[in-house]
Amino acid sequence: MQQNFYPFIQPKALYPLNSKEILAKYSKDNVFMLFETGYVTDNENTSYIFTHPIKSISFYPDCDIDSFFDNIQQELNSGFYAAGYFSYEFSYYLLDKLNKFQKISKESASPLACFYIFKEAEIIKHDFNGNFFCFNESCEISNFSLNINKSEYVIAIDKIKEYIRNGDTYQVNYTLKGLFDCDDPVSLYLKLREKQAVSYSAFMKFNDEHVLSFSPELFFRKQGSLIYTRPMKGTIKRGKNLSEDINNADFLQNDLKNRAENIMIVDLLRNDLGKISEIGSVKADRLFDVERYRTLFQMTSQISAVLREDMGWKRIFSGIFPSGSVTGAPKLRTMEIINELEKEQRGIYTGALGFFTPNNDAVFNIPIRTIHLKGQKGEIGIGSGITIDSDAEDEFQECLLKARFLTDFEIKNTQTQHKINDFYLIETIKWDRNQMLYDKTGKKGLYLLDLHLKRLYDSAEYFDFRIDREKISDSLFNISKEVFESDKVVAIIRLCLFRDGNFNIELRQHDKIKRNSLRVSISNIKTNPDDVFFYHKTSNRELYNTEFLKARDAGYVDCIFTNSRGEVTEGAISNVFIWKNNRLITPAIESGLLNGTFRQYLLDKGIAVEQVITVEELLRQQYFYIGNSVRGLLRVGLMYCSLSPRGQCC
């Protein structure tokens, strides 16, 4: 449905599983696995819990690979599940051309593949209208660092481009690692889960080792004779509001570089699936879908095929492992280049996490955005696809962007922190008996209602809030009727929308304000224009509430904010306007502010225009204006502020 309106795919439900309760119950077991779907779509709507294994099957460098797969198959034939992982370096034993790299893996004490056998699985089907379970967890990581520096990264990218120019490869997925310390895997999982709802998250515990995966990428799913894979290639950051989101997603979907990278991997995987599938059965079901996540957009495509009847698990993995989306093309030569240039073994990162079922089906993700903890020492792999057109600086920044879900626990400005999930959306609407004759919506007296609802709906879409528009509209009509039947001339209606779709509407007193000799203060706190919460009306307003109360107690009508670039943004409860060149000028949205409904009304009517306003320009004004949909436009002056050049009254 979302694709009819937006160039990106949104989940139908988020966080439907009470994973905190599950982890509290099982995380002290020696071995435990949770494969959680926190980003529910039509195809991905099931979570799995595995507890109390009966045995394990591991692959070490001195093991026989045929016996390894035969042992797993024997357990499946006995009606059991096998759940675990394949490391990236397992491919050195699976693919003959890479056997020369086997000596590197022998230095590792960890198995290259590890599966536990379970008699049964707890299978949980998720309802699109089910509960929302997200938790306000506290967790810290420390001593985060990269395993290579920026200059080493640039040198590696230059070498990759040389290989591309020589015809050795078309694209190389080059990766590095983030290293850190953490002593609480459960809290870390819950905290990162809060930031990254994905279809293929996993919490896996093997004695003192933990794997925490937040992968949005399916490696493959086998159902009967059908196998399909969904490679993910192409990334761009989220916008700060729905309009920017649409522009960014549209750019990603149509950008030639990202499309070229994506289609290159699609062709590679079509070729891989062709090795194990019936002739003519391989097809690209979908191309260039854009999926929206917390901090970024990812481009995905889907390829499916019908497996040949003689395909055992070893032959299937020999044909498609590791995924071409984490290597590059052509796969084998590119993997040789990866082995040469990457500083360390990848380990579980970019291998495969998942499980086999007793009926010989399987689901495996590609463990990107995946953490491997050994005791308190953790590592996370980060990578991007390098082509001849890649800019080393841009690619390095893309790697840092992909790591933000680990490194940035809060969205921050200089003195405040915003929680990501424990907030709600707010609209404050003025009911005015004098507006009744001019209201086009039928909601008597609700001033600028269309603009209020559009802003609410846009923010709900942006933050993945559930919303019943018809129910909200009916409720507003009812309360408007209630006010109309009273003797009130003006009233304030406050609407709060919560993530699960619940909302409340309350009636508040309209406080009149004297409109003469009004003054405002300027806050000393600089805001961060990259903080998305400044662009939406939410309950994340601690900074604004605190500064407004201080200003009000000092006799000011509002407090004006400026950003870290020295630009004026907005008041705590108002937008700002100055009179310049015979028209009203209001600060530009990109300075980091909420687009007030009254502000938008003035822009739509051509009464105001937007442009960047510097602090110095504001300080030169003898007076200026603030406005919102409740108060209208107020003329104000400045009192003493520390931002003034000589500290005088301004």
Secondary structure, 3 states (H helix, E strand, C coil): CHHHCCCCECCCEECCCCHHHHHHHHCCCCEEEEEECCEECCCCCEEEEEECCCEEEEECCCCCHHHHHHHHHHHHHCCCEEEEEECHHHHHHHCHHHHHHHHHHCCCCCCCEEEEEECCCEEEECCCCCCCCCCCCCCCCEEEEECCCHHHHHHHHHHHHHHHHCCCCCEEEEEEEEEEECCCHHHHHHHHHHHCCCCEEEEEEECCEEEEEEECCEEEEEECCEEEECCEEEEEECCCCHHHHHHHHHHHHHCHHHHHHHHHHHHHHHHHHHCCECCCCCEEEEEEEEEECCCEEEEEEEEEEEECCCCCHHHHHHHHCCCHHHCEECHHHHHHHHHHHCCCCCCCCCCEEEEECCCCCEEEECCCCEEEEECCEEEEEEEEEECCCCCHHHHHHHHHHHCHHHHCCCEECCCCEECCCCCCEEEEEEEEHHHHHHCCCCCCCECCHHHHHHHHHHHHHHHCCCCCHHHHHHHHHHHHHHHHCCCCCEEEEEEEECCCCCEEEEEECCCCCCCCCEEEEEEEEEECCCCHHHHCCECCCHHHHHHHHHHHHCCCCEEEEEECCCEEEEECCCEEEEEECCEEEECCHHHCCCCCHHHHHHHHCCCEEECCCEHHHHHCCCCEEEEECCCEEEEEEECCCCCCCCCCCC
